[in-house]
Amino acid sequence: MSRSRRSGLHCCLAFLFKFLAFLQAFAAVSALLYAAWILSRWARHHHLHLHHLLPDLWFVCALMAAGLFYCLLLLAGCVAAEINSACFLCFHTILAVLMMLLEAALAADLFFNKNWIQDLPYDRTGELSNLLSFIQSNLHLCKWAAIAIVATQAFSLLLATILRTMVSTPSADYDSDEDFVVIRRPLLVAQGAPAYLPTTVDTRGFHPDLWSSRMRHKI
């Protein structure tokens, strides 16, 4: 693959990766805004102290931590795609894999454990119950939203892996013979090699020694 095509493909994949990260940012920012709204409403009716956050307000803390982690993950991915850094892309890939593993473990627990709601601590804000009621009343819509988010995350992880491979792989210039000659031409000029080597000797050329000997005989 030529360098221009490789660069164009890299730009397209990086743009698509950043676009998917922008779409996922809506979910991360929505989680942060929802957690901030719960805290602000709780602070209007109660005295909010830091030691009350855990375990009383564990749902708000977990929601805010998940939103912050998701935002940092997306930010690291966008920075990595912008500066073409294999280290940043590797860091983003590791975090994305960890997040998807946690999501898979949570989904498996919700699916196989029918009494998972009883294993959770009591939420004093009551927002967990409201959220579960909203999900049950809009189960079809929430299911498709979850599938879309997971598919977007998986596709973003695939793009990050491809971009990391393209950045870490050195590009070789084997595009055409013309580029090869242009690269080597200064080396040939520096060596001072002749353009061609004569294969025959011209006997009609001018020889100073022979002419001087003939002139001596004539004198």
C-alpha positions as a LaTeX table, in Angstrom:
\begin{tabular}{lrrr}
\hline
Residue & $x$ (\AA) & $y$ (\AA) & $z$ (\AA) \\
\hline
Met1 & 0.00 & 0.00 & 0.00 \\
Ser2 & 1.37 & 3.40 & $-0.96$ \\
Arg3 & 2.06 & 6.10 & 1.57 \\
Ser4 & $-0.73$ & 8.38 & 0.30 \\
Arg5 & $-3.33$ & 5.62 & 0.43 \\
Arg6 & $-2.13$ & 4.55 & 3.86 \\
Ser7 & $-2.39$ & 8.13 & 5.14 \\
Gly8 & $-5.85$ & 8.56 & 3.64 \\
Leu9 & $-7.09$ & 5.31 & 5.19 \\
His10 & $-5.63$ & 6.31 & 8.55 \\
Cys11 & $-7.39$ & 9.69 & 8.42 \\
Cys12 & $-10.73$ & 8.06 & 7.57 \\
Leu13 & $-10.44$ & 5.52 & 10.38 \\
Ala14 & $-9.37$ & 8.20 & 12.87 \\
Phe15 & $-12.33$ & 10.39 & 11.88 \\
Leu16 & $-14.75$ & 7.48 & 12.25 \\
Phe17 & $-13.24$ & 6.59 & 15.62 \\
Lys18 & $-13.62$ & 10.17 & 16.91 \\
Phe19 & $-17.18$ & 10.31 & 15.59 \\
Leu20 & $-18.10$ & 7.15 & 17.50 \\
Ala21 & $-16.42$ & 8.58 & 20.60 \\
Phe22 & $-18.53$ & 11.72 & 20.19 \\
Leu23 & $-21.68$ & 9.61 & 20.08 \\
Gln24 & $-20.64$ & 7.68 & 23.18 \\
Ala25 & $-19.93$ & 10.95 & 24.97 \\
Phe26 & $-23.68$ & 11.57 & 25.15 \\
Ala27 & $-24.11$ & 8.53 & 27.41 \\
Ala28 & $-21.15$ & 9.51 & 29.62 \\
Val29 & $-22.23$ & 13.14 & 29.97 \\
Ser30 & $-25.83$ & 12.07 & 30.59 \\
Ala31 & $-24.69$ & 9.86 & 33.48 \\
Leu32 & $-22.70$ & 12.75 & 34.99 \\
Leu33 & $-25.57$ & 15.22 & 34.62 \\
Tyr34 & $-28.01$ & 12.73 & 36.14 \\
Ala35 & $-25.72$ & 12.16 & 39.12 \\
Ala36 & $-25.22$ & 15.91 & 39.57 \\
Trp37 & $-29.00$ & 16.46 & 39.46 \\
Ile38 & $-29.55$ & 13.82 & 42.15 \\
Leu39 & $-26.91$ & 15.40 & 44.38 \\
Ser40 & $-28.30$ & 18.90 & 43.90 \\
Arg41 & $-31.83$ & 17.77 & 44.73 \\
Trp42 & $-30.59$ & 15.83 & 47.76 \\
Ala43 & $-28.63$ & 18.86 & 48.96 \\
Arg44 & $-31.76$ & 21.06 & 48.85 \\
His45 & $-33.61$ & 18.84 & 51.32 \\
His46 & $-30.77$ & 17.41 & 53.38 \\
His47 & $-27.40$ & 18.41 & 54.73 \\
Leu48 & $-24.91$ & 16.99 & 52.29 \\
His49 & $-21.65$ & 15.83 & 53.84 \\
Leu50 & $-18.83$ & 13.82 & 52.34 \\
His51 & $-19.18$ & 11.04 & 54.90 \\
His52 & $-22.81$ & 10.59 & 53.82 \\
Leu53 & $-21.88$ & 9.70 & 50.24 \\
Leu54 & $-20.92$ & 6.14 & 51.12 \\
Pro55 & $-22.88$ & 4.01 & 51.77 \\
Asp56 & $-25.99$ & 6.20 & 51.88 \\
Leu57 & $-25.57$ & 7.70 & 48.40 \\
Trp58 & $-23.73$ & 4.78 & 46.83 \\
Phe59 & $-25.88$ & 4.84 & 43.68 \\
Val60 & $-24.96$ & 8.45 & 42.92 \\
Cys61 & $-21.27$ & 7.76 & 43.56 \\
Ala62 & $-21.27$ & 4.69 & 41.33 \\
Leu63 & $-23.09$ & 6.57 & 38.57 \\
Met64 & $-20.68$ & 9.50 & 38.77 \\
Ala65 & $-17.62$ & 7.22 & 38.83 \\
Ala66 & $-18.88$ & 5.34 & 35.77 \\
Gly67 & $-19.52$ & 8.61 & 33.91 \\
Leu68 & $-16.08$ & 10.00 & 34.77 \\
Phe69 & $-14.35$ & 6.78 & 33.76 \\
Tyr70 & $-16.22$ & 6.73 & 30.47 \\
Cys71 & $-15.33$ & 10.38 & 29.77 \\
Leu72 & $-11.65$ & 9.76 & 30.49 \\
Leu73 & $-11.72$ & 6.70 & 28.26 \\
Leu74 & $-13.22$ & 8.64 & 25.37 \\
Leu75 & $-10.84$ & 11.56 & 25.91 \\
Ala76 & $-7.81$ & 9.26 & 25.85 \\
Gly77 & $-9.07$ & 7.67 & 22.64 \\
Cys78 & $-9.63$ & 11.02 & 20.90 \\
Val79 & $-6.19$ & 12.28 & 21.93 \\
Ala80 & $-4.59$ & 9.04 & 20.74 \\
Ala81 & $-6.34$ & 9.24 & 17.37 \\
Glu82 & $-5.36$ & 12.90 & 16.98 \\
Ile83 & $-1.64$ & 12.60 & 17.77 \\
Asn84 & $-1.20$ & 9.09 & 16.29 \\
Ser85 & 0.33 & 7.71 & 19.47 \\
Ala86 & 0.60 & 3.94 & 19.77 \\
Cys87 & 1.06 & 4.25 & 23.55 \\
Phe88 & $-2.17$ & 6.21 & 24.00 \\
Leu89 & $-4.03$ & 3.82 & 21.71 \\
Cys90 & $-2.76$ & 0.84 & 23.71 \\
Phe91 & $-3.84$ & 2.55 & 26.95 \\
His92 & $-7.27$ & 3.26 & 25.49 \\
Thr93 & $-7.61$ & $-0.31$ & 24.25 \\
Ile94 & $-6.79$ & $-1.75$ & 27.69 \\
Leu95 & $-9.31$ & 0.52 & 29.42 \\
Ala96 & $-11.98$ & $-0.26$ & 26.82 \\
Val97 & $-11.46$ & $-4.01$ & 27.26 \\
Leu98 & $-11.72$ & $-3.66$ & 31.05 \\
Met99 & $-14.91$ & $-1.64$ & 30.76 \\
Met100 & $-16.51$ & $-4.14$ & 28.38 \\
Leu101 & $-15.54$ & $-7.01$ & 30.70 \\
Leu102 & $-17.19$ & $-5.22$ & 33.63 \\
Glu103 & $-20.30$ & $-4.62$ & 31.55 \\
Ala104 & $-20.40$ & $-8.28$ & 30.53 \\
Ala105 & $-20.03$ & $-9.39$ & 34.16 \\
Leu106 & $-22.81$ & $-7.02$ & 35.24 \\
Ala107 & $-25.10$ & $-8.21$ & 32.45 \\
Ala108 & $-24.41$ & $-11.86$ & 33.35 \\
Asp109 & $-25.22$ & $-11.18$ & 37.01 \\
Leu110 & $-28.47$ & $-9.44$ & 36.10 \\
Phe111 & $-29.45$ & $-12.29$ & 33.78 \\
Phe112 & $-28.61$ & $-15.28$ & 35.98 \\
Asn113 & $-29.27$ & $-13.79$ & 39.41 \\
Lys114 & $-33.00$ & $-13.23$ & 39.74 \\
Asn115 & $-32.67$ & $-11.69$ & 43.21 \\
Trp116 & $-29.94$ & $-9.19$ & 42.35 \\
Ile117 & $-31.98$ & $-6.25$ & 43.59 \\
Gln118 & $-31.92$ & $-7.67$ & 47.12 \\
Asp119 & $-28.13$ & $-7.87$ & 47.09 \\
Leu120 & $-27.77$ & $-4.12$ & 46.62 \\
Pro121 & $-27.46$ & $-1.72$ & 49.57 \\
Tyr122 & $-30.34$ & 0.57 & 50.41 \\
Asp123 & $-30.42$ & 3.77 & 48.36 \\
Arg124 & $-31.65$ & 6.68 & 50.47 \\
Thr125 & $-32.26$ & 8.89 & 47.45 \\
Gly126 & $-34.80$ & 6.50 & 45.94 \\
Glu127 & $-33.50$ & 7.20 & 42.43 \\
Leu128 & $-32.53$ & 3.59 & 41.86 \\
Ser129 & $-36.17$ & 2.52 & 42.24 \\
Asn130 & $-37.27$ & 5.31 & 39.92 \\
Leu131 & $-34.69$ & 4.27 & 37.34 \\
Leu132 & $-35.74$ & 0.62 & 37.49 \\
Ser133 & $-39.38$ & 1.62 & 37.09 \\
Phe134 & $-38.51$ & 3.70 & 34.04 \\
Ile135 & $-36.54$ & 0.81 & 32.50 \\
Gln136 & $-39.41$ & $-1.63$ & 33.07 \\
Ser137 & $-41.95$ & 0.72 & 31.52 \\
Asn138 & $-39.69$ & 1.36 & 28.51 \\
Leu139 & $-38.00$ & $-2.02$ & 28.31 \\
His140 & $-38.03$ & $-2.28$ & 24.51 \\
Leu141 & $-36.48$ & 1.15 & 24.03 \\
Cys142 & $-33.86$ & 0.62 & 26.75 \\
Lys143 & $-32.92$ & $-2.75$ & 25.29 \\
Trp144 & $-32.22$ & $-1.28$ & 21.86 \\
Ala145 & $-30.31$ & 1.62 & 23.44 \\
Ala146 & $-28.11$ & $-0.83$ & 25.37 \\
Ile147 & $-27.47$ & $-2.89$ & 22.22 \\
Ala148 & $-26.52$ & 0.27 & 20.29 \\
Ile149 & $-24.11$ & 1.39 & 23.03 \\
Val150 & $-22.43$ & $-2.03$ & 23.25 \\
Ala151 & $-22.13$ & $-2.28$ & 19.45 \\
Thr152 & $-20.61$ & 1.20 & 19.30 \\
Gln153 & $-18.11$ & 0.29 & 22.01 \\
Ala154 & $-17.12$ & $-2.93$ & 20.22 \\
Phe155 & $-16.68$ & $-1.13$ & 16.89 \\
Ser156 & $-14.64$ & 1.61 & 18.57 \\
Leu157 & $-12.42$ & $-1.03$ & 20.15 \\
Leu158 & $-11.89$ & $-2.63$ & 16.73 \\
Leu159 & $-10.98$ & 0.74 & 15.18 \\
Ala160 & $-8.58$ & 1.49 & 18.03 \\
Thr161 & $-6.85$ & $-1.84$ & 17.47 \\
Ile162 & $-6.54$ & $-1.19$ & 13.72 \\
Leu163 & $-5.19$ & 2.33 & 14.30 \\
Arg164 & $-2.67$ & 1.04 & 16.81 \\
Thr165 & $-1.48$ & $-1.56$ & 14.30 \\
Met166 & $-1.14$ & 1.06 & 11.56 \\
Val167 & 0.80 & 3.45 & 13.80 \\
Ser168 & 3.17 & 0.82 & 15.23 \\
Thr169 & 3.91 & $-0.77$ & 11.83 \\
Pro170 & 6.74 & 1.07 & 10.02 \\
Ser171 & 5.89 & 2.22 & 6.53 \\
Ala172 & 8.13 & 0.96 & 3.70 \\
Asp173 & 8.55 & 2.91 & 0.48 \\
Tyr174 & 8.19 & 0.24 & $-2.17$ \\
Asp175 & 5.72 & 2.14 & $-4.26$ \\
Ser176 & 7.55 & 2.47 & $-7.57$ \\
Asp177 & 11.00 & 2.28 & $-9.12$ \\
Glu178 & 11.01 & 6.02 & $-9.66$ \\
Asp179 & 10.93 & 6.75 & $-5.94$ \\
Phe180 & 13.73 & 4.25 & $-5.42$ \\
Val181 & 15.95 & 6.00 & $-8.00$ \\
Val182 & 15.23 & 9.44 & $-6.59$ \\
Ile183 & 16.20 & 8.33 & $-3.11$ \\
Arg184 & 19.52 & 6.81 & $-4.31$ \\
Arg185 & 20.46 & 9.52 & $-6.80$ \\
Pro186 & 22.31 & 11.83 & $-4.31$ \\
Leu187 & 24.42 & 8.85 & $-3.23$ \\
Leu188 & 25.50 & 8.22 & $-6.83$ \\
Val189 & 26.33 & 11.86 & $-7.37$ \\
Ala190 & 28.33 & 11.99 & $-4.17$ \\
Gln191 & 30.41 & 9.01 & $-5.24$ \\
Gly192 & 31.25 & 10.73 & $-8.54$ \\
Ala193 & 30.64 & 7.63 & $-10.63$ \\
Pro194 & 30.76 & 8.17 & $-14.39$ \\
Ala195 & 27.54 & 8.09 & $-16.33$ \\
Tyr196 & 28.95 & 5.37 & $-18.65$ \\
Leu197 & 32.13 & 3.43 & $-19.24$ \\
Pro198 & 33.63 & 3.38 & $-22.74$ \\
Thr199 & 34.01 & $-0.09$ & $-24.19$ \\
Thr200 & 36.21 & 0.87 & $-27.17$ \\
Val201 & 39.27 & 3.00 & $-27.60$ \\
Asp202 & 39.17 & 5.74 & $-30.18$ \\
Thr203 & 42.44 & 5.44 & $-32.17$ \\
Arg204 & 41.78 & 8.68 & $-33.95$ \\
Gly205 & 42.07 & 10.70 & $-30.80$ \\
Phe206 & 44.78 & 13.25 & $-30.15$ \\
His207 & 47.91 & 11.81 & $-28.46$ \\
Pro208 & 50.46 & 14.48 & $-27.41$ \\
Asp209 & 53.40 & 12.03 & $-27.01$ \\
Leu210 & 53.08 & 10.60 & $-30.53$ \\
Trp211 & 52.83 & 14.04 & $-32.12$ \\
Ser212 & 55.93 & 15.34 & $-30.32$ \\
Ser213 & 58.03 & 12.31 & $-31.42$ \\
Arg214 & 57.07 & 12.86 & $-35.08$ \\
Met215 & 58.04 & 16.51 & $-34.88$ \\
Arg216 & 61.48 & 15.58 & $-33.52$ \\
His217 & 62.12 & 13.22 & $-36.44$ \\
Lys218 & 61.18 & 15.90 & $-38.95$ \\
Ile219 & 63.53 & 18.41 & $-37.32$ \\
\hline
\end{tabular}
